[in-house]
Amino acid sequence: MAASLVALDKIVSLAKRRGFVFQSSDIYGGLNGCWDYGPLGVELLRNVKEAWWREMTYRDDIEGIDASILMHPRVWEASGHIGSFADPMIDNKTSKKRYRADHLIEDEIDRLRNKEKEAEADALQERLDKAVAPEDFYQIIVDSGIKDPAGGTNDWTEVRQFNLMFKTFIGPVEDSSAVVYLRPETAQGIFVNFNNVNQSSRQKVPFGIAQIGKAFRNEINTKNFLFRTREFEQMEMQWFVKPGDDDKWYDYWLEKRQNWFQEFGISPDKLRVKPHAEDKLAHYAKAAVDIEYLFPFGWGEVEGIHNRTDFDLRQHAEFSGKKIEYFDQGENVRYTPYVIETSIGASRSTMMFLVNAYDEDEIGGEKRDVLRFHPKLAPYKVAIFPLIKKEGMPEFAQKLHQDVQKQYKSFYDESGAIGRRYRRQDEAGTPYCVTIDGQTLEDGTVTVRDRDTTEQIRIQAESLRGWLGERV
Ligand code: ATP
């Protein structure tokens, strides 16, 4: 069954039952927009981050950093976040519910399309694409007679801009001079470190700086599981180029990033590239596209590729009073590099890999849920079972498990019928199950069962680590 047809609820409940993802502060009823990764989820998340980190930094021309979450407040003035990192919000006076004005309009467009009113939907989309000021959104909502999805009335407040940055205070005094923000993106930690990295690593343009880290946004509405949360992780890379070379590198990274998704099992028909309309570009961008995945609820952005020009470095130079430039020794010229950014959510892409892996099929007339993760992303790489709990099989299996575990995350299980043990691993996405049986004790071979095909082969137990090495 295609993942796009599977209800998200099924995946969310499997995720909870098997220990991938729990609501934050579950026993207190949860905290909106925050999630915790359980024993399987944390492995999956780490593997996604590791796959990205290897792809991006295990090359000569990209350096990694890990900047702090709290930064000097001037950073966010320079970046434009204090002035314009805001979403349009609207309240319904009857239900007292708050919505993102643009999302209300998008939902209305979806409704029209579902009723096959394509012309009306197109007209509304065109108005939404042009909307910039709060009044624009308000007028569209009023003109289209959009009602509150919760209460059904249309007594709306004005639309106001709501800044998404979380504010807090540094030190013991809560006054305005102590205000700091939880970073809403990791990118600025890279820009403010441009001189430090450039000088210490002696890289030559073009080169990149990559970072994985937490980001926080006080989203007006959170929804769709890990898709839109208030605390999340980003994996961002800023690629510094000579002005004029930026278009070429933009194309390069767009292609390279799409390939990465496919390498880890995302099929091309579930991926699309959506350019931002020119008049909707962020204040810093010359060009931008979203790489979108077909989630159960529709298409959603997973990664953005942006040409940020020299906006950020220039702003930080101006606000800090420090020179931020690159000196090209060969050509004896000094310039402010342009930046191509690749920005992907670690949590959002983990959700994508989870959704993408989910499948239901039948084995010998019995239904099973299976997570078909790429072996490199799977939480456990292998599970090891003794066929029965006697005749030395558990001892053999334990020894093999301890040996394999030195290198690969392995799961030992001796309880229940072998079929049930397989099923449990299918649900966890473990690509290989190894069983120790009577023949093992005679000739040292074990069976290896493949999660996807359920086919079994026999290999020598002592070659298992090497065998796994070629696959995971
Ligand atoms: P959206 O339009 O969905 O709010 P955005 O265009 O503001 O997203 P960017 O600022 O480009 O997103 O962020 C880059 C990436 O960070 C996104 O592609 C997404 O994967 C991730 N991301 C952004 N906001 C969130 C969030 N609230 N929860 C989870 N991931 C997020």
Residues whose N, C-alpha, C, O or C-beta is under 5 A from the ligand:
A	BS01	ATP	R217 L226 F227 R228 T229 F232 E301 V302 E303 G304 S343 I344 G345 R348
